[in-house]
Amino acid sequence: MNSGDIWLILSMALIGALIGGITNYLAIKMLFKPHRAIYIGKWRVPFTPGLIPKRRSDLARSLGKTVVDHLLTPKGMQARLVDEGFQWKVNSWAKREVFRFLRSERTLRQLLLDFNVAVDTDILHQKTAELLKTQLEKQAERELGSLLPEELKEKTEAAADRAAMHIQQMLAAYVDSYDGRRKIQELVQSFLQGRGFLGSMLSSFMDPSSAVDKIQPVIIESVGSEGTRRWLQQLLASELNKLMSKTVGDVTETIGPETVDEAIQQVVRKSIPFDELLDTPIQVYTKDIQDHVIEEKLTMLVGRVLQRLSEQVPVIMEQLELSKMVEKEVSGFPLERVEELVLAISNKEFKLITYLGFLLGGIIGIVQGVIALFI
């Protein structure tokens, strides 16, 4: 084999290597480029656009189906949700966020402002009063007694007994006092003066002071007697029964609607301090809740929520239509970005394919050169 033969084989090997390498390089580039079809007049240049741009919709549809069938499957998602490690992470995050909220210095007003909810306490009081008034109007035909629970009725009756005893004690103490004595004396004098000649005659024989000395003990004994106490109890019980038998509407009408409305508003304003409630830090409301209680309840709640969520995964994934979501996202993805992602992942392999083209082309060129020598 002379030098001419060697140069023939080398030249053919070089040409084959160039053809193989350049062909593979162009094939790789044609996967992505051109991004759009190229026309010469009305004639579309073959192999334009590139393979991926041309089959983009098919690629998106296939990728969406692959994701749902093999990657994000319901069974896989269910297994992940009930995994102990995942539950521990969710539980740790939930405890951290809950404790941060419960021990916060922020007030309820500030919390509501975070959600763009401005609170006007005057409006709150007004709405609360209107709600109570509406409920009162709905109960207009009911008797007061029917609105009270049995326990409260028993307490009311016991309170009437105590009130009767208290009134009796007050009356006895008043009659026995200096003011009571003076009042009795005034009544005696008024009685005698109102009887004309007979009263004047009795006054000449009876000293009002001595009459009071005799009358006062009798009144005290009468007021403090058991009979008086039973009479007061019966009187209060009778009046209480009359009141309980009246309807809400009757009581409202007796008091006056305007008076009732005003009373409701005053009670609401005094009994519900909305300003104080809204400006109190959250931690004040939660300070009595023990940390271990929160942890136990929260751990149980997280477990139940994740378990319930895992049971609903098939339905949720069906409603989400993940395959269509992936298809839509891939279809709207810029081709330049797709090319960058693929090259970033497979650039090394693409280079090896190009080098392999050079190698195979060179080997084929050498084989062709040897065959040419024999021919």
C-alpha positions in Angstrom: 0.0 0.0 0.0 1.6 3.2 -1.2 1.2 6.7 0.2 -1.6 7.6 -2.3 -3.7 4.8 -0.9 -3.2 6.0 2.6 -4.2 9.5 1.8 -7.3 8.2 0.0 -8.4 6.3 3.1 -7.7 9.3 5.4 -9.5 11.7 3.1 -12.6 9.4 2.9 -12.4 8.9 6.7 -12.3 12.7 7.2 -15.2 13.3 4.8 -17.2 10.5 6.5 -16.5 11.9 9.9 -17.6 15.4 8.9 -20.8 14.1 7.2 -21.7 11.9 10.3 -21.0 14.6 12.8 -22.7 17.4 10.9 -25.7 15.2 10.2 -26.2 14.3 13.9 -25.7 18.0 14.9 -28.3 19.1 12.3 -30.7 16.3 13.4 -30.4 17.5 17.0 -31.0 21.1 16.0 -34.0 20.1 13.9 -35.7 18.8 17.0 -36.3 22.4 18.1 -35.6 24.7 15.1 -37.0 26.4 13.2 -39.8 27.3 15.6 -42.1 28.2 12.8 -42.7 27.0 9.2 -40.6 28.7 6.5 -42.3 29.4 3.2 -40.8 30.3 -0.2 -43.9 31.8 -1.8 -46.6 29.3 -1.1 -44.1 26.4 -0.9 -43.3 25.3 2.7 -39.7 24.3 3.2 -39.5 20.6 4.2 -38.8 19.8 7.9 -40.0 23.2 9.0 -41.0 23.8 11.7 -38.8 21.5 13.9 -40.1 18.2 15.3 -41.0 19.5 18.8 -42.6 22.7 17.6 -44.6 20.7 15.0 -45.7 18.1 17.4 -46.1 20.4 20.3 -49.8 19.7 20.9 -49.3 15.9 20.7 -46.3 16.3 23.1 -48.4 18.3 25.6 -51.3 15.8 25.4 -48.9 12.8 25.8 -47.1 14.5 28.7 -50.3 15.3 30.5 -51.5 11.7 30.2 -48.1 10.4 31.3 -48.1 12.6 34.4 -51.6 11.4 35.5 -51.1 7.8 34.6 -47.6 7.2 35.9 -46.4 10.2 38.1 -49.2 11.9 40.0 -51.4 8.9 40.5 -54.2 8.8 43.2 -52.6 5.8 44.9 -49.3 7.7 45.0 -50.9 10.8 46.5 -52.8 8.7 49.0 -49.7 6.9 50.1 -47.9 10.3 50.5 -50.7 11.8 52.6 -50.8 8.9 55.1 -47.0 8.6 55.3 -45.8 9.1 58.9 -42.9 11.3 57.8 -45.1 13.6 55.8 -47.7 13.8 58.6 -44.9 14.7 61.1 -43.8 17.5 58.9 -47.4 18.8 58.5 -48.0 18.5 62.2 -44.8 20.4 63.0 -45.7 23.2 60.7 -49.3 23.4 62.0 -48.1 23.5 65.6 -45.6 26.2 64.8 -48.2 28.4 63.0 -51.0 27.8 65.6 -48.7 28.7 68.5 -47.5 31.7 66.7 -51.1 32.8 66.2 -52.3 32.0 69.7 -49.4 33.7 71.5 -49.6 36.8 69.2 -49.6 40.3 70.5 -51.9 41.3 67.7 -55.5 42.2 68.5 -58.7 41.0 66.9 -59.1 44.4 65.3 -55.7 44.1 63.6 -56.4 40.6 62.6 -59.6 41.6 60.9 -57.8 44.5 59.2 -55.4 42.0 57.6 -58.5 40.7 55.8 -59.6 44.2 54.9 -62.4 44.1 57.4 -62.9 47.4 59.1 -65.0 47.1 62.3 -67.3 49.9 63.6 -68.3 49.2 67.1 -71.3 51.5 66.9 -72.6 49.4 64.0 -72.0 46.2 65.9 -74.0 47.5 68.9 -76.8 48.6 66.6 -76.9 45.3 64.7 -76.8 43.3 68.0 -79.7 45.4 69.4 -81.7 45.0 66.1 -81.1 41.2 66.3 -82.4 41.1 69.9 -85.4 43.2 69.0 -86.2 40.9 66.1 -86.0 37.9 68.3 -88.2 39.6 70.9 -90.8 40.4 68.2 -90.8 36.7 67.1 -91.7 35.7 70.7 -94.4 38.3 71.1 -97.2 35.7 71.4 -95.4 33.6 74.0 -95.9 33.9 77.7 -92.9 35.0 79.8 -93.1 31.8 81.9 -92.7 29.6 78.8 -89.4 31.4 77.9 -87.8 30.6 81.2 -86.1 27.2 81.9 -87.4 25.2 84.9 -84.3 25.8 86.9 -84.6 29.6 86.5 -88.3 29.4 87.5 -87.4 27.6 90.7 -84.7 30.2 91.4 -87.2 33.0 90.7 -89.7 31.4 93.2 -87.0 31.1 95.8 -86.0 34.7 95.2 -89.6 35.7 95.8 -89.5 34.0 99.2 -86.2 35.7 100.1 -87.6 39.1 98.9 -90.7 38.6 101.1 -88.4 37.9 104.1 -86.2 40.9 103.3 -89.2 43.3 102.9 -90.5 42.1 106.3 -87.2 42.7 108.0 -86.9 46.2 106.4 -90.5 47.1 107.5 -89.8 45.9 111.0 -86.5 47.8 111.1 -88.2 51.0 109.8 -91.1 50.9 112.3 -88.6 50.4 115.1 -86.4 53.3 114.0 -86.7 57.0 114.9 -88.2 57.8 111.5 -90.8 55.1 111.9 -91.8 56.4 115.3 -92.1 59.9 114.0 -94.2 58.6 111.0 -96.5 56.8 113.4 -96.9 59.9 115.5 -97.8 61.9 112.4 -100.4 59.3 111.4 -102.0 59.4 114.9 -102.1 63.2 114.9 -103.5 63.2 111.3 -106.1 60.6 112.3 -107.3 62.6 115.4 -107.4 65.9 113.5 -109.5 64.4 110.8 -112.2 63.3 113.3 -113.4 66.8 114.2 -114.9 67.2 117.7 -114.3 63.6 118.7 -110.7 63.8 117.6 -110.2 67.0 119.6 -111.7 65.4 122.7 -109.5 62.3 122.3 -106.4 64.5 121.9 -107.2 66.3 125.2 -107.2 62.9 127.0 -104.4 61.1 125.0 -100.9 62.2 124.5 -99.7 61.3 120.9 -96.3 60.3 122.3 -97.8 57.9 124.7 -100.1 56.5 122.0 -97.1 55.9 119.8 -95.4 54.0 122.7 -98.3 51.6 122.7 -98.9 51.4 119.0 -95.3 51.0 117.8 -94.7 47.6 119.6 -98.0 46.3 118.2 -97.0 47.3 114.7 -93.5 45.8 115.1 -95.0 42.5 116.3 -97.6 42.5 113.5 -95.0 43.2 110.8 -92.6 40.6 112.1 -95.2 37.8 112.5 -95.2 34.6 110.5 -98.6 35.5 109.1 -97.3 38.7 107.6 -94.4 36.9 106.1 -96.7 34.3 104.5 -99.0 37.1 103.3 -96.0 38.9 101.6 -94.9 35.6 100.1 -98.3 34.9 98.7 -98.6 38.5 97.4 -95.2 38.4 95.6 -95.9 34.9 94.3 -99.3 36.0 93.0 -97.8 39.0 91.2 -95.0 36.9 89.8 -97.5 34.4 88.4 -99.5 37.2 86.8 -96.3 38.5 85.3 -95.3 35.1 84.0 -98.7 34.6 82.4 -98.4 37.7 80.4 -97.2 37.5 76.8 -94.0 39.2 75.7 -96.1 41.5 73.5 -98.2 42.6 76.4 -95.2 43.5 78.5 -93.6 45.3 75.6 -96.8 47.2 75.0 -97.1 48.1 78.7 -93.6 49.4 78.9 -93.7 51.1 75.5 -91.9 50.0 72.3 -89.6 53.1 72.3 -88.6 52.4 75.9 -87.9 48.8 75.1 -85.8 49.7 72.2 -83.8 52.2 74.2 -83.4 49.7 77.1 -82.1 47.0 74.6 -79.6 49.4 73.2 -78.3 50.5 76.6 -78.1 46.9 77.8 -76.1 45.9 74.7 -73.7 48.8 75.0 -73.1 48.2 78.7 -72.9 44.4 78.6 -71.0 43.9 75.4 -67.8 46.1 75.3 -66.9 45.6 71.6 -64.1 48.1 71.7 -62.4 46.3 74.6 -62.9 42.9 73.0 -61.5 44.0 69.7 -58.4 45.8 71.2 -57.4 42.9 73.5 -54.4 40.9 72.3 -55.2 37.4 71.1 -52.9 35.8 73.6 -55.1 37.1 76.4 -58.0 34.9 75.2 -55.8 31.9 74.7 -53.5 32.2 77.8 -55.5 29.6 79.8 -55.2 27.0 77.0 -52.3 24.6 78.0 -49.7 23.9 75.4 -50.0 20.1 75.7 -53.7 20.3 75.2 -53.2 22.2 71.9 -50.6 19.8 70.8 -52.8 16.7 71.5 -55.9 18.2 69.8 -53.8 19.6 66.9 -52.1 16.3 66.3 -55.4 14.4 66.2 -56.9 17.1 63.9 -54.0 16.9 61.4 -54.2 13.1 61.3 -58.0 13.2 60.7 -57.7 15.9 58.0 -55.0 14.1 56.1 -56.8 10.8 56.4 -60.0 12.4 55.1 -58.1 14.2 52.4 -56.5 10.9 51.3 -59.9 9.3 50.9 -61.0 12.2 48.7 -57.8 12.3 46.5 -59.4 10.4 43.5 -62.4 12.7 43.4 -60.2 15.8 43.8 -57.8 14.8 41.1 -60.7 14.0 38.8 -62.2 17.4 39.4 -58.8 19.1 38.9 -58.3 17.4 35.5 -54.5 17.4 35.9 -53.9 16.0 32.4 -55.6 19.0 30.9 -53.8 21.3 33.2 -50.4 19.9 32.2 -51.4 19.9 28.5 -52.5 23.6 28.8 -49.3 24.6 30.6 -47.0 22.8 28.1 -48.9 24.2 25.1 -48.4 27.7 26.5 -44.7 27.2 27.4 -42.3 29.3 25.2 -40.4 27.1 22.7 -37.2 28.9 23.6 -37.7 27.9 27.2 -38.5 24.3 26.3 -35.3 24.1 24.2 -33.2 25.6 27.1 -34.7 23.1 29.6 -34.0 20.1 27.3 -30.5 21.2 26.5 -29.8 21.9 30.1 -30.7 18.4 31.0 -29.4 16.5 27.9 -26.6 18.8 26.5 -23.9 16.3 27.4 -25.7 13.4 25.8 -26.4 15.5 22.6 -22.7 16.3 22.4 -21.9 12.6 22.8 -24.3 11.9 19.9 -22.5 14.5 17.8 -19.1 13.0 18.6 -20.5 9.5 17.9 -21.6 10.8 14.4 -18.0 11.9 13.8 -16.7 8.6 14.9 -19.1 6.4 13.0 -18.7 8.6 9.9 -14.9 8.3 10.1 -15.1 4.5 10.5 -17.5 4.3 7.5 -15.1 6.5 5.5 -12.2 4.2 6.3 -14.3 1.1 5.3 -15.3 2.9 2.1 -11.7 3.8 1.3 -10.5 0.2 1.8 -13.4 -1.1 -0.4 -12.4 1.5 -3.1 -8.8 0.2 -3.1 -9.9 -3.3 -3.8 -12.4 -2.2 -6.5 
